[in-house]
Amino acid sequence: MHSRIHLFYSGYVQGVGFRFTAERIALSLGLKGRVKNLRDGRVEVVAEGERDLLEDFMQQIQKSFLGRYIRDVEVAWEEPRGEFESFEIGF
């Protein structure tokens, strides 16, 4: 089933390669979406794809070297919108 996940990662998540690693993982899973730094120090991820792949995406981020920098993650499941062509880093 096609789904959409909206994530907000907090902790020491900016300046540690978070966006590039998230992009690499998402592309390897065939997900579409965006990752970007927010002014408040968090990283926002919006991704669409099969639900099991989205769950795998979250697990891979947590298990990667990024896991040590993550203090908290807010997770919201949403209806897919089909607005992304691929997965990209937003600015």
PDB file of N, CA, C and O in Angstrom:
ATOM      1  N   MET A   1       0.842  -1.194   0.000  1.00  0.00           N
ATOM      2  CA  MET A   1       0.000   0.000   0.000  1.00  0.00           C
ATOM      3  C   MET A   1       0.875   1.241   0.000  1.00  0.00           C
ATOM      4  O   MET A   1       1.817   1.354   0.784  1.00  0.00           O
ATOM      5  N   HIS A   2       0.552   2.164  -0.884  1.00  0.00           N
ATOM      6  CA  HIS A   2       1.314   3.402  -1.006  1.00  0.00           C
ATOM      7  C   HIS A   2       0.967   4.327   0.159  1.00  0.00           C
ATOM      8  O   HIS A   2      -0.205   4.544   0.470  1.00  0.00           O
ATOM      9  N   SER A   3       2.004   4.866   0.795  1.00  0.00           N
ATOM     10  CA  SER A   3       1.817   5.725   1.965  1.00  0.00           C
ATOM     11  C   SER A   3       2.744   6.930   1.896  1.00  0.00           C
ATOM     12  O   SER A   3       3.588   7.052   1.008  1.00  0.00           O
ATOM     13  N   ARG A   4       2.555   7.806   2.862  1.00  0.00           N
ATOM     14  CA  ARG A   4       3.392   9.006   2.996  1.00  0.00           C
ATOM     15  C   ARG A   4       3.737   9.149   4.469  1.00  0.00           C
ATOM     16  O   ARG A   4       2.884   8.985   5.341  1.00  0.00           O
ATOM     17  N   ILE A   5       5.000   9.455   4.731  1.00  0.00           N
ATOM     18  CA  ILE A   5       5.435   9.673   6.102  1.00  0.00           C
ATOM     19  C   ILE A   5       6.061  11.053   6.205  1.00  0.00           C
ATOM     20  O   ILE A   5       6.785  11.498   5.314  1.00  0.00           O
ATOM     21  N   HIS A   6       5.766  11.715   7.308  1.00  0.00           N
ATOM     22  CA  HIS A   6       6.295  13.050   7.578  1.00  0.00           C
ATOM     23  C   HIS A   6       7.054  12.943   8.897  1.00  0.00           C
ATOM     24  O   HIS A   6       6.470  12.656   9.942  1.00  0.00           O
ATOM     25  N   LEU A   7       8.367  13.178   8.834  1.00  0.00           N
ATOM     26  CA  LEU A   7       9.246  12.989   9.989  1.00  0.00           C
ATOM     27  C   LEU A   7       9.938  14.283  10.363  1.00  0.00           C
ATOM     28  O   LEU A   7      10.304  15.082   9.501  1.00  0.00           O
ATOM     29  N   PHE A   8      10.113  14.480  11.656  1.00  0.00           N
ATOM     30  CA  PHE A   8      10.917  15.585  12.164  1.00  0.00           C
ATOM     31  C   PHE A   8      11.935  14.992  13.127  1.00  0.00           C
ATOM     32  O   PHE A   8      11.577  14.498  14.196  1.00  0.00           O
ATOM     33  N   TYR A   9      13.209  15.044  12.739  1.00  0.00           N
ATOM     34  CA  TYR A   9      14.291  14.539  13.577  1.00  0.00           C
ATOM     35  C   TYR A   9      14.892  15.701  14.355  1.00  0.00           C
ATOM     36  O   TYR A   9      15.146  16.769  13.798  1.00  0.00           O
ATOM     37  N   SER A  10      15.116  15.482  15.654  1.00  0.00           N
ATOM     38  CA  SER A  10      15.777  16.506  16.469  1.00  0.00           C
ATOM     39  C   SER A  10      16.962  15.888  17.190  1.00  0.00           C
ATOM     40  O   SER A  10      17.075  14.667  17.307  1.00  0.00           O
ATOM     41  N   GLY A  11      17.826  16.743  17.663  1.00  0.00           N
ATOM     42  CA  GLY A  11      19.080  16.342  18.287  1.00  0.00           C
ATOM     43  C   GLY A  11      20.193  17.106  17.591  1.00  0.00           C
ATOM     44  O   GLY A  11      20.001  18.245  17.165  1.00  0.00           O
ATOM     45  N   TYR A  12      21.349  16.483  17.477  1.00  0.00           N
ATOM     46  CA  TYR A  12      22.463  17.091  16.741  1.00  0.00           C
ATOM     47  C   TYR A  12      22.421  16.539  15.326  1.00  0.00           C
ATOM     48  O   TYR A  12      23.269  15.734  14.940  1.00  0.00           O
ATOM     49  N   VAL A  13      21.422  16.977  14.547  1.00  0.00           N
ATOM     50  CA  VAL A  13      21.134  16.357  13.260  1.00  0.00           C
ATOM     51  C   VAL A  13      21.506  17.224  12.055  1.00  0.00           C
ATOM     52  O   VAL A  13      21.384  16.776  10.915  1.00  0.00           O
ATOM     53  N   GLN A  14      21.951  18.438  12.288  1.00  0.00           N
ATOM     54  CA  GLN A  14      22.396  19.281  11.183  1.00  0.00           C
ATOM     55  C   GLN A  14      23.914  19.343  11.189  1.00  0.00           C
ATOM     56  O   GLN A  14      24.538  19.438  12.246  1.00  0.00           O
ATOM     57  N   GLY A  15      24.508  19.287   9.990  1.00  0.00           N
ATOM     58  CA  GLY A  15      25.954  19.377   9.876  1.00  0.00           C
ATOM     59  C   GLY A  15      26.684  18.062  10.086  1.00  0.00           C
ATOM     60  O   GLY A  15      27.901  18.057  10.267  1.00  0.00           O
ATOM     61  N   VAL A  16      25.955  16.933  10.065  1.00  0.00           N
ATOM     62  CA  VAL A  16      26.579  15.624  10.269  1.00  0.00           C
ATOM     63  C   VAL A  16      26.343  14.692   9.061  1.00  0.00           C
ATOM     64  O   VAL A  16      26.546  13.483   9.166  1.00  0.00           O
ATOM     65  N   GLY A  17      25.918  15.253   7.923  1.00  0.00           N
ATOM     66  CA  GLY A  17      25.646  14.446   6.737  1.00  0.00           C
ATOM     67  C   GLY A  17      24.281  13.791   6.747  1.00  0.00           C
ATOM     68  O   GLY A  17      24.041  12.842   6.000  1.00  0.00           O
ATOM     69  N   PHE A  18      23.385  14.287   7.584  1.00  0.00           N
ATOM     70  CA  PHE A  18      22.059  13.678   7.730  1.00  0.00           C
ATOM     71  C   PHE A  18      21.296  13.688   6.415  1.00  0.00           C
ATOM     72  O   PHE A  18      20.775  12.658   5.988  1.00  0.00           O
ATOM     73  N   ARG A  19      21.229  14.854   5.769  1.00  0.00           N
ATOM     74  CA  ARG A  19      20.438  14.959   4.536  1.00  0.00           C
ATOM     75  C   ARG A  19      20.975  14.045   3.440  1.00  0.00           C
ATOM     76  O   ARG A  19      20.204  13.395   2.734  1.00  0.00           O
ATOM     77  N   PHE A  20      22.298  13.996   3.301  1.00  0.00           N
ATOM     78  CA  PHE A  20      22.896  13.189   2.243  1.00  0.00           C
ATOM     79  C   PHE A  20      22.702  11.694   2.512  1.00  0.00           C
ATOM     80  O   PHE A  20      22.461  10.919   1.586  1.00  0.00           O
ATOM     81  N   THR A  21      22.806  11.298   3.769  1.00  0.00           N
ATOM     82  CA  THR A  21      22.598   9.899   4.131  1.00  0.00           C
ATOM     83  C   THR A  21      21.135   9.508   3.945  1.00  0.00           C
ATOM     84  O   THR A  21      20.843   8.433   3.422  1.00  0.00           O
ATOM     85  N   ALA A  22      20.219  10.372   4.369  1.00  0.00           N
ATOM     86  CA  ALA A  22      18.789  10.103   4.190  1.00  0.00           C
ATOM     87  C   ALA A  22      18.451   9.985   2.703  1.00  0.00           C
ATOM     88  O   ALA A  22      17.680   9.111   2.307  1.00  0.00           O
ATOM     89  N   GLU A  23      19.023  10.856   1.891  1.00  0.00           N
ATOM     90  CA  GLU A  23      18.790  10.807   0.451  1.00  0.00           C
ATOM     91  C   GLU A  23      19.299   9.481  -0.126  1.00  0.00           C
ATOM     92  O   GLU A  23      18.604   8.840  -0.914  1.00  0.00           O
ATOM     93  N   ARG A  24      20.499   9.074   0.262  1.00  0.00           N
ATOM     94  CA  ARG A  24      21.079   7.828  -0.244  1.00  0.00           C
ATOM     95  C   ARG A  24      20.200   6.629   0.122  1.00  0.00           C
ATOM     96  O   ARG A  24      19.936   5.768  -0.718  1.00  0.00           O
ATOM     97  N   ILE A  25      19.750   6.577   1.378  1.00  0.00           N
ATOM     98  CA  ILE A  25      18.902   5.467   1.831  1.00  0.00           C
ATOM     99  C   ILE A  25      17.572   5.478   1.077  1.00  0.00           C
ATOM    100  O   ILE A  25      17.117   4.438   0.601  1.00  0.00           O
ATOM    101  N   ALA A  26      16.956   6.644   0.970  1.00  0.00           N
ATOM    102  CA  ALA A  26      15.662   6.750   0.290  1.00  0.00           C
ATOM    103  C   ALA A  26      15.763   6.318  -1.171  1.00  0.00           C
ATOM    104  O   ALA A  26      14.909   5.579  -1.660  1.00  0.00           O
ATOM    105  N   LEU A  27      16.799   6.773  -1.866  1.00  0.00           N
ATOM    106  CA  LEU A  27      16.958   6.405  -3.273  1.00  0.00           C
ATOM    107  C   LEU A  27      17.209   4.910  -3.431  1.00  0.00           C
ATOM    108  O   LEU A  27      16.742   4.298  -4.392  1.00  0.00           O
ATOM    109  N   SER A  28      17.946   4.323  -2.492  1.00  0.00           N
ATOM    110  CA  SER A  28      18.216   2.881  -2.570  1.00  0.00           C
ATOM    111  C   SER A  28      16.930   2.069  -2.397  1.00  0.00           C
ATOM    112  O   SER A  28      16.846   0.935  -2.867  1.00  0.00           O
ATOM    113  N   LEU A  29      15.938   2.640  -1.730  1.00  0.00           N
ATOM    114  CA  LEU A  29      14.655   1.968  -1.505  1.00  0.00           C
ATOM    115  C   LEU A  29      13.595   2.359  -2.540  1.00  0.00           C
ATOM    116  O   LEU A  29      12.480   1.837  -2.522  1.00  0.00           O
ATOM    117  N   GLY A  30      13.946   3.272  -3.433  1.00  0.00           N
ATOM    118  CA  GLY A  30      12.993   3.711  -4.451  1.00  0.00           C
ATOM    119  C   GLY A  30      11.926   4.656  -3.944  1.00  0.00           C
ATOM    120  O   GLY A  30      10.853   4.760  -4.539  1.00  0.00           O
ATOM    121  N   LEU A  31      12.210   5.349  -2.847  1.00  0.00           N
ATOM    122  CA  LEU A  31      11.246   6.295  -2.277  1.00  0.00           C
ATOM    123  C   LEU A  31      11.340   7.643  -2.975  1.00  0.00           C
ATOM    124  O   LEU A  31      12.367   7.987  -3.560  1.00  0.00           O
ATOM    125  N   LYS A  32      10.264   8.391  -2.904  1.00  0.00           N
ATOM    126  CA  LYS A  32      10.227   9.745  -3.435  1.00  0.00           C
ATOM    127  C   LYS A  32       9.951  10.692  -2.276  1.00  0.00           C
ATOM    128  O   LYS A  32       9.239  10.340  -1.335  1.00  0.00           O
ATOM    129  N   GLY A  33      10.516  11.895  -2.344  1.00  0.00           N
ATOM    130  CA  GLY A  33      10.261  12.856  -1.289  1.00  0.00           C
ATOM    131  C   GLY A  33      11.349  13.897  -1.171  1.00  0.00           C
ATOM    132  O   GLY A  33      11.997  14.261  -2.153  1.00  0.00           O
ATOM    133  N   ARG A  34      11.541  14.381   0.073  1.00  0.00           N
ATOM    134  CA  ARG A  34      12.457  15.493   0.305  1.00  0.00           C
ATOM    135  C   ARG A  34      12.976  15.433   1.742  1.00  0.00           C
ATOM    136  O   ARG A  34      12.278  14.986   2.651  1.00  0.00           O
ATOM    137  N   VAL A  35      14.199  15.886   1.923  1.00  0.00           N
ATOM    138  CA  VAL A  35      14.778  16.053   3.258  1.00  0.00           C
ATOM    139  C   VAL A  35      15.367  17.449   3.307  1.00  0.00           C
ATOM    140  O   VAL A  35      16.024  17.879   2.359  1.00  0.00           O
ATOM    141  N   LYS A  36      15.137  18.169   4.414  1.00  0.00           N
ATOM    142  CA  LYS A  36      15.710  19.511   4.519  1.00  0.00           C
ATOM    143  C   LYS A  36      15.923  19.906   5.968  1.00  0.00           C
ATOM    144  O   LYS A  36      15.237  19.433   6.874  1.00  0.00           O
ATOM    145  N   ASN A  37      16.894  20.787   6.159  1.00  0.00           N
ATOM    146  CA  ASN A  37      17.151  21.370   7.477  1.00  0.00           C
ATOM    147  C   ASN A  37      16.112  22.447   7.754  1.00  0.00           C
ATOM    148  O   ASN A  37      15.703  23.177   6.852  1.00  0.00           O
ATOM    149  N   LEU A  38      15.694  22.537   9.002  1.00  0.00           N
ATOM    150  CA  LEU A  38      14.782  23.597   9.421  1.00  0.00           C
ATOM    151  C   LEU A  38      15.538  24.611  10.269  1.00  0.00           C
ATOM    152  O   LEU A  38      16.569  24.287  10.858  1.00  0.00           O
ATOM    153  N   ARG A  39      15.037  25.814  10.331  1.00  0.00           N
ATOM    154  CA  ARG A  39      15.696  26.886  11.087  1.00  0.00           C
ATOM    155  C   ARG A  39      15.791  26.593  12.584  1.00  0.00           C
ATOM    156  O   ARG A  39      16.662  27.127  13.270  1.00  0.00           O
ATOM    157  N   ASP A  40      14.892  25.743  13.089  1.00  0.00           N
ATOM    158  CA  ASP A  40      14.889  25.459  14.527  1.00  0.00           C
ATOM    159  C   ASP A  40      15.868  24.344  14.908  1.00  0.00           C
ATOM    160  O   ASP A  40      15.900  23.915  16.061  1.00  0.00           O
ATOM    161  N   GLY A  41      16.672  23.871  13.936  1.00  0.00           N
ATOM    162  CA  GLY A  41      17.680  22.858  14.223  1.00  0.00           C
ATOM    163  C   GLY A  41      17.250  21.436  13.922  1.00  0.00           C
ATOM    164  O   GLY A  41      18.065  20.517  14.002  1.00  0.00           O
ATOM    165  N   ARG A  42      15.981  21.234  13.575  1.00  0.00           N
ATOM    166  CA  ARG A  42      15.509  19.898  13.232  1.00  0.00           C
ATOM    167  C   ARG A  42      15.745  19.611  11.748  1.00  0.00           C
ATOM    168  O   ARG A  42      16.056  20.512  10.970  1.00  0.00           O
ATOM    169  N   VAL A  43      15.592  18.346  11.375  1.00  0.00           N
ATOM    170  CA  VAL A  43      15.599  17.933   9.973  1.00  0.00           C
ATOM    171  C   VAL A  43      14.219  17.373   9.668  1.00  0.00           C
ATOM    172  O   VAL A  43      13.702  16.531  10.403  1.00  0.00           O
ATOM    173  N   GLU A  44      13.625  17.848   8.573  1.00  0.00           N
ATOM    174  CA  GLU A  44      12.304  17.396   8.143  1.00  0.00           C
ATOM    175  C   GLU A  44      12.458  16.443   6.964  1.00  0.00           C
ATOM    176  O   GLU A  44      13.215  16.713   6.031  1.00  0.00           O
ATOM    177  N   VAL A  45      11.739  15.333   7.013  1.00  0.00           N
ATOM    178  CA  VAL A  45      11.706  14.364   5.911  1.00  0.00           C
ATOM    179  C   VAL A  45      10.257  14.108   5.538  1.00  0.00           C
ATOM    180  O   VAL A  45       9.422  13.838   6.401  1.00  0.00           O
ATOM    181  N   VAL A  46       9.965  14.193   4.255  1.00  0.00           N
ATOM    182  CA  VAL A  46       8.672  13.780   3.714  1.00  0.00           C
ATOM    183  C   VAL A  46       8.995  12.730   2.663  1.00  0.00           C
ATOM    184  O   VAL A  46       9.758  12.993   1.734  1.00  0.00           O
ATOM    185  N   ALA A  47       8.421  11.545   2.805  1.00  0.00           N
ATOM    186  CA  ALA A  47       8.718  10.471   1.857  1.00  0.00           C
ATOM    187  C   ALA A  47       7.451   9.701   1.514  1.00  0.00           C
ATOM    188  O   ALA A  47       6.554   9.539   2.342  1.00  0.00           O
ATOM    189  N   GLU A  48       7.402   9.230   0.267  1.00  0.00           N
ATOM    190  CA  GLU A  48       6.283   8.436  -0.197  1.00  0.00           C
ATOM    191  C   GLU A  48       6.780   7.146  -0.823  1.00  0.00           C
ATOM    192  O   GLU A  48       7.829   7.113  -1.465  1.00  0.00           O
ATOM    193  N   GLY A  49       6.014   6.091  -0.627  1.00  0.00           N
ATOM    194  CA  GLY A  49       6.338   4.785  -1.182  1.00  0.00           C
ATOM    195  C   GLY A  49       5.522   3.731  -0.473  1.00  0.00           C
ATOM    196  O   GLY A  49       4.578   4.049   0.250  1.00  0.00           O
ATOM    197  N   GLU A  50       5.883   2.475  -0.676  1.00  0.00           N
ATOM    198  CA  GLU A  50       5.197   1.383   0.009  1.00  0.00           C
ATOM    199  C   GLU A  50       5.472   1.489   1.509  1.00  0.00           C
ATOM    200  O   GLU A  50       6.587   1.813   1.919  1.00  0.00           O
ATOM    201  N   ARG A  51       4.472   1.218   2.310  1.00  0.00           N
ATOM    202  CA  ARG A  51       4.601   1.394   3.761  1.00  0.00           C
ATOM    203  C   ARG A  51       5.768   0.600   4.352  1.00  0.00           C
ATOM    204  O   ARG A  51       6.490   1.108   5.210  1.00  0.00           O
ATOM    205  N   ASP A  52       5.954  -0.635   3.900  1.00  0.00           N
ATOM    206  CA  ASP A  52       7.055  -1.428   4.454  1.00  0.00           C
ATOM    207  C   ASP A  52       8.410  -0.823   4.105  1.00  0.00           C
ATOM    208  O   ASP A  52       9.350  -0.928   4.893  1.00  0.00           O
ATOM    209  N   LEU A  53       8.529  -0.192   2.940  1.00  0.00           N
ATOM    210  CA  LEU A  53       9.779   0.475   2.562  1.00  0.00           C
ATOM    211  C   LEU A  53      10.000   1.735   3.389  1.00  0.00           C
ATOM    212  O   LEU A  53      11.134   2.059   3.742  1.00  0.00           O
ATOM    213  N   LEU A  54       8.918   2.444   3.698  1.00  0.00           N
ATOM    214  CA  LEU A  54       9.035   3.634   4.548  1.00  0.00           C
ATOM    215  C   LEU A  54       9.470   3.245   5.962  1.00  0.00           C
ATOM    216  O   LEU A  54      10.273   3.940   6.585  1.00  0.00           O
ATOM    217  N   GLU A  55       8.936   2.136   6.458  1.00  0.00           N
ATOM    218  CA  GLU A  55       9.341   1.657   7.780  1.00  0.00           C
ATOM    219  C   GLU A  55      10.807   1.227   7.762  1.00  0.00           C
ATOM    220  O   GLU A  55      11.541   1.471   8.720  1.00  0.00           O
ATOM    221  N   ASP A  56      11.232   0.584   6.669  1.00  0.00           N
ATOM    222  CA  ASP A  56      12.634   0.188   6.503  1.00  0.00           C
ATOM    223  C   ASP A  56      13.527   1.425   6.464  1.00  0.00           C
ATOM    224  O   ASP A  56      14.608   1.437   7.053  1.00  0.00           O
ATOM    225  N   PHE A  57      13.073   2.459   5.769  1.00  0.00           N
ATOM    226  CA  PHE A  57      13.804   3.728   5.688  1.00  0.00           C
ATOM    227  C   PHE A  57      14.080   4.289   7.086  1.00  0.00           C
ATOM    228  O   PHE A  57      15.209   4.664   7.402  1.00  0.00           O
ATOM    229  N   MET A  58      13.037   4.342   7.915  1.00  0.00           N
ATOM    230  CA  MET A  58      13.209   4.858   9.284  1.00  0.00           C
ATOM    231  C   MET A  58      14.187   4.004  10.078  1.00  0.00           C
ATOM    232  O   MET A  58      15.020   4.531  10.815  1.00  0.00           O
ATOM    233  N   GLN A  59      14.089   2.700   9.932  1.00  0.00           N
ATOM    234  CA  GLN A  59      14.978   1.792  10.658  1.00  0.00           C
ATOM    235  C   GLN A  59      16.422   1.961  10.202  1.00  0.00           C
ATOM    236  O   GLN A  59      17.338   1.963  11.025  1.00  0.00           O
ATOM    237  N   GLN A  60      16.629   2.102   8.895  1.00  0.00           N
ATOM    238  CA  GLN A  60      17.989   2.259   8.387  1.00  0.00           C
ATOM    239  C   GLN A  60      18.622   3.560   8.875  1.00  0.00           C
ATOM    240  O   GLN A  60      19.812   3.588   9.189  1.00  0.00           O
ATOM    241  N   ILE A  61      17.843   4.630   8.941  1.00  0.00           N
ATOM    242  CA  ILE A  61      18.377   5.885   9.468  1.00  0.00           C
ATOM    243  C   ILE A  61      18.777   5.699  10.924  1.00  0.00           C
ATOM    244  O   ILE A  61      19.861   6.118  11.331  1.00  0.00           O
ATOM    245  N   GLN A  62      17.915   5.078  11.702  1.00  0.00           N
ATOM    246  CA  GLN A  62      18.179   4.888  13.127  1.00  0.00           C
ATOM    247  C   GLN A  62      19.403   3.996  13.351  1.00  0.00           C
ATOM    248  O   GLN A  62      20.185   4.234  14.272  1.00  0.00           O
ATOM    249  N   LYS A  63      19.569   2.972  12.511  1.00  0.00           N
ATOM    250  CA  LYS A  63      20.679   2.026  12.675  1.00  0.00           C
ATOM    251  C   LYS A  63      21.992   2.538  12.090  1.00  0.00           C
ATOM    252  O   LYS A  63      23.056   2.003  12.403  1.00  0.00           O
ATOM    253  N   SER A  64      21.931   3.565  11.247  1.00  0.00           N
ATOM    254  CA  SER A  64      23.144   4.133  10.652  1.00  0.00           C
ATOM    255  C   SER A  64      23.893   4.940  11.703  1.00  0.00           C
ATOM    256  O   SER A  64      23.447   5.055  12.844  1.00  0.00           O
ATOM    257  N   PHE A  65      25.018   5.491  11.315  1.00  0.00           N
ATOM    258  CA  PHE A  65      25.786   6.348  12.232  1.00  0.00           C
ATOM    259  C   PHE A  65      24.973   7.554  12.690  1.00  0.00           C
ATOM    260  O   PHE A  65      25.312   8.175  13.697  1.00  0.00           O
ATOM    261  N   LEU A  66      23.909   7.894  11.972  1.00  0.00           N
ATOM    262  CA  LEU A  66      23.076   9.043  12.346  1.00  0.00           C
ATOM    263  C   LEU A  66      22.336   8.801  13.652  1.00  0.00           C
ATOM    264  O   LEU A  66      21.998   9.749  14.361  1.00  0.00           O
ATOM    265  N   GLY A  67      22.083   7.539  13.974  1.00  0.00           N
ATOM    266  CA  GLY A  67      21.320   7.209  15.173  1.00  0.00           C
ATOM    267  C   GLY A  67      21.865   7.839  16.431  1.00  0.00           C
ATOM    268  O   GLY A  67      21.101   8.207  17.323  1.00  0.00           O
ATOM    269  N   ARG A  68      23.182   7.969  16.515  1.00  0.00           N
ATOM    270  CA  ARG A  68      23.781   8.543  17.733  1.00  0.00           C
ATOM    271  C   ARG A  68      23.496  10.043  17.878  1.00  0.00           C
ATOM    272  O   ARG A  68      23.624  10.603  18.967  1.00  0.00           O
ATOM    273  N   TYR A  69      23.111  10.683  16.777  1.00  0.00           N
ATOM    274  CA  TYR A  69      22.840  12.124  16.812  1.00  0.00           C
ATOM    275  C   TYR A  69      21.364  12.449  17.023  1.00  0.00           C
ATOM    276  O   TYR A  69      21.014  13.592  17.318  1.00  0.00           O
ATOM    277  N   ILE A  70      20.505  11.454  16.874  1.00  0.00           N
ATOM    278  CA  ILE A  70      19.059  11.670  16.970  1.00  0.00           C
ATOM    279  C   ILE A  70      18.614  11.596  18.427  1.00  0.00           C
ATOM    280  O   ILE A  70      18.824  10.589  19.102  1.00  0.00           O
ATOM    281  N   ARG A  71      17.999  12.669  18.897  1.00  0.00           N
ATOM    282  CA  ARG A  71      17.442  12.689  20.244  1.00  0.00           C
ATOM    283  C   ARG A  71      15.972  12.279  20.228  1.00  0.00           C
ATOM    284  O   ARG A  71      15.495  11.601  21.138  1.00  0.00           O
ATOM    285  N   ASP A  72      15.257  12.701  19.176  1.00  0.00           N
ATOM    286  CA  ASP A  72      13.827  12.421  19.094  1.00  0.00           C
ATOM    287  C   ASP A  72      13.398  12.431  17.634  1.00  0.00           C
ATOM    288  O   ASP A  72      14.027  13.074  16.794  1.00  0.00           O
ATOM    289  N   VAL A  73      12.325  11.716  17.346  1.00  0.00           N
ATOM    290  CA  VAL A  73      11.731  11.765  16.015  1.00  0.00           C
ATOM    291  C   VAL A  73      10.215  11.814  16.161  1.00  0.00           C
ATOM    292  O   VAL A  73       9.615  11.017  16.882  1.00  0.00           O
ATOM    293  N   GLU A  74       9.615  12.766  15.462  1.00  0.00           N
ATOM    294  CA  GLU A  74       8.153  12.865  15.397  1.00  0.00           C
ATOM    295  C   GLU A  74       7.729  12.196  14.097  1.00  0.00           C
ATOM    296  O   GLU A  74       8.278  12.493  13.036  1.00  0.00           O
ATOM    297  N   VAL A  75       6.764  11.303  14.173  1.00  0.00           N
ATOM    298  CA  VAL A  75       6.315  10.533  13.012  1.00  0.00           C
ATOM    299  C   VAL A  75       4.832  10.780  12.767  1.00  0.00           C
ATOM    300  O   VAL A  75       4.018  10.664  13.683  1.00  0.00           O
ATOM    301  N   ALA A  76       4.488  11.120  11.538  1.00  0.00           N
ATOM    302  CA  ALA A  76       3.080  11.276  11.154  1.00  0.00           C
ATOM    303  C   ALA A  76       2.866  10.560   9.828  1.00  0.00           C
ATOM    304  O   ALA A  76       3.546  10.844   8.842  1.00  0.00           O
ATOM    305  N   TRP A  77       1.911   9.626   9.810  1.00  0.00           N
ATOM    306  CA  TRP A  77       1.527   8.949   8.569  1.00  0.00           C
ATOM    307  C   TRP A  77       0.432   9.774   7.912  1.00  0.00           C
ATOM    308  O   TRP A  77      -0.510  10.212   8.572  1.00  0.00           O
ATOM    309  N   GLU A  78       0.563   9.984   6.598  1.00  0.00           N
ATOM    310  CA  GLU A  78      -0.384  10.826   5.865  1.00  0.00           C
ATOM    311  C   GLU A  78      -0.797  10.125   4.566  1.00  0.00           C
ATOM    312  O   GLU A  78      -0.224   9.109   4.174  1.00  0.00           O
ATOM    313  N   GLU A  79      -1.793  10.696   3.927  1.00  0.00           N
ATOM    314  CA  GLU A  79      -2.201  10.201   2.610  1.00  0.00           C
ATOM    315  C   GLU A  79      -1.166  10.658   1.582  1.00  0.00           C
ATOM    316  O   GLU A  79      -0.742  11.814   1.618  1.00  0.00           O
ATOM    317  N   PRO A  80      -0.748   9.775   0.664  1.00  0.00           N
ATOM    318  CA  PRO A  80       0.216  10.183  -0.359  1.00  0.00           C
ATOM    319  C   PRO A  80      -0.380  11.232  -1.286  1.00  0.00           C
ATOM    320  O   PRO A  80      -1.575  11.204  -1.581  1.00  0.00           O
ATOM    321  N   ARG A  81       0.452  12.152  -1.740  1.00  0.00           N
ATOM    322  CA  ARG A  81       0.001  13.234  -2.618  1.00  0.00           C
ATOM    323  C   ARG A  81       0.577  13.121  -4.024  1.00  0.00           C
ATOM    324  O   ARG A  81       0.075  13.755  -4.953  1.00  0.00           O
ATOM    325  N   GLY A  82       1.631  12.315  -4.188  1.00  0.00           N
ATOM    326  CA  GLY A  82       2.229  12.147  -5.510  1.00  0.00           C
ATOM    327  C   GLY A  82       2.889  13.384  -6.060  1.00  0.00           C
ATOM    328  O   GLY A  82       2.932  13.573  -7.276  1.00  0.00           O
ATOM    329  N   GLU A  83       3.407  14.237  -5.185  1.00  0.00           N
ATOM    330  CA  GLU A  83       3.974  15.507  -5.642  1.00  0.00           C
ATOM    331  C   GLU A  83       5.459  15.445  -5.974  1.00  0.00           C
ATOM    332  O   GLU A  83       6.005  16.420  -6.490  1.00  0.00           O
ATOM    333  N   PHE A  84       6.131  14.324  -5.694  1.00  0.00           N
ATOM    334  CA  PHE A  84       7.577  14.234  -5.898  1.00  0.00           C
ATOM    335  C   PHE A  84       7.920  13.350  -7.086  1.00  0.00           C
ATOM    336  O   PHE A  84       7.299  12.310  -7.307  1.00  0.00           O
ATOM    337  N   GLU A  85       8.925  13.783  -7.852  1.00  0.00           N
ATOM    338  CA  GLU A  85       9.435  13.020  -8.994  1.00  0.00           C
ATOM    339  C   GLU A  85      10.493  12.012  -8.536  1.00  0.00           C
ATOM    340  O   GLU A  85      10.594  10.917  -9.089  1.00  0.00           O
ATOM    341  N   SER A  86      11.278  12.387  -7.525  1.00  0.00           N
ATOM    342  CA  SER A  86      12.334  11.530  -6.989  1.00  0.00           C
ATOM    343  C   SER A  86      12.545  11.944  -5.530  1.00  0.00           C
ATOM    344  O   SER A  86      11.681  12.590  -4.937  1.00  0.00           O
ATOM    345  N   PHE A  87      13.670  11.581  -4.964  1.00  0.00           N
ATOM    346  CA  PHE A  87      13.977  12.018  -3.605  1.00  0.00           C
ATOM    347  C   PHE A  87      15.097  13.037  -3.684  1.00  0.00           C
ATOM    348  O   PHE A  87      16.120  12.792  -4.325  1.00  0.00           O
ATOM    349  N   GLU A  88      14.912  14.173  -3.040  1.00  0.00           N
ATOM    350  CA  GLU A  88      15.892  15.249  -3.171  1.00  0.00           C
ATOM    351  C   GLU A  88      16.160  15.944  -1.846  1.00  0.00           C
ATOM    352  O   GLU A  88      15.399  15.826  -0.886  1.00  0.00           O
ATOM    353  N   ILE A  89      17.246  16.656  -1.830  1.00  0.00           N
ATOM    354  CA  ILE A  89      17.604  17.480  -0.680  1.00  0.00           C
ATOM    355  C   ILE A  89      17.047  18.873  -0.929  1.00  0.00           C
ATOM    356  O   ILE A  89      17.357  19.503  -1.940  1.00  0.00           O
ATOM    357  N   GLY A  90      16.225  19.350  -0.002  1.00  0.00           N
ATOM    358  CA  GLY A  90      15.649  20.684  -0.120  1.00  0.00           C
ATOM    359  C   GLY A  90      16.458  21.689   0.688  1.00  0.00           C
ATOM    360  O   GLY A  90      17.156  21.328   1.636  1.00  0.00           O
ATOM    361  N   PHE A  91      16.355  22.922   0.306  1.00  0.00           N
ATOM    362  CA  PHE A  91      17.096  23.984   1.000  1.00  0.00           C
ATOM    363  C   PHE A  91      16.159  25.062   1.474  1.00  0.00           C
ATOM    364  O   PHE A  91      16.599  26.040   2.079  1.00  0.00           O
TER     365      PHE A  91
END
